[in-house]
Amino acid sequence: MSDNPELSLIIPVGPGEAADFPLLRQLSLLPSNWEILFALCEPRADLSSLVERDFYTVISSADRAVQMNRASEVARGRWLWFLHLDSILTAGMISGLQRALVVAPEALHYFRLGFAADGAGPTRFNAWGANLRSRWLGVPFGDQGFCLPAQVFSALGGYPERVSYGEDHLLVWYARQAGIALHEVDATLVTSARKYKRGWLRLTLLYQWRWLRQAAPECGRLLVRRLARRCLRKTA
């Protein structure tokens, strides 16, 4: 494991997520100077037999935002990359991210989204909608693999911990309100669609309602801050 890692990959693991996810085997693709941190909420004795790389574990209370924040506090990389456990890691993603960090080192990076064929319903339309939302509206979600400088993440206050959902969505708004650029990595991140087995239409409508309701006040704050910055430039 590198003594001075360039990037810290943080993977939150929820309670009971004990399956042998493909991502665990794919971590061997990572560059040797990137470190891996599992943000746990309970001990996982099986990780050492599933992951063919050195890694750290950080255990905190069972809340994804809390887990990722605690792991970020001990991460040593210049950049933090947050990746969900049900993501599929590829060499193309890694090389795409490396190029993106050279082109826009201070940005909040995200990947194009794709869904695996393990769910229910026409999830290709969900991926299509998510990619349009990200590109046109500037609102990617956490399953698109956020990567940003550790200093920027800290300055933003990390993931908000006192929300019942959408901590990743809110982080994007905080970044935009602070003037942080968003950058789409030229690669697709495929993630599991198994959650849609609980009802594709119901979940699709629920997610749309939730993000729009959460976005409305944040969009207002963004417009106010942009107007304030514009006024300051005119008076300078």
Buried (B, 14 or more C-beta within 10 A) or exposed (E): EBEEBBBBBBBBBBEEBEEEBBBBEBBEEBEEEBBBBBBBBEEBEEBEEBBEBEBBBBBBEEBBBBBBBBBBEEBBBBBBBBBBBBBBBBEEBBBBBBEBBEEBEEBBBBBBBBBBEBBBBBBEEBBEBBBEBBBEEBBBBBBBBBBBBBEBBEEBEBBBBEEEBBBBBBBBBBBBBEEBEBBBBBBBBBBBBEBBEEEBEEBBEEBEEBBEEBBEEBBEEBEEBEEEEEEEEEEE
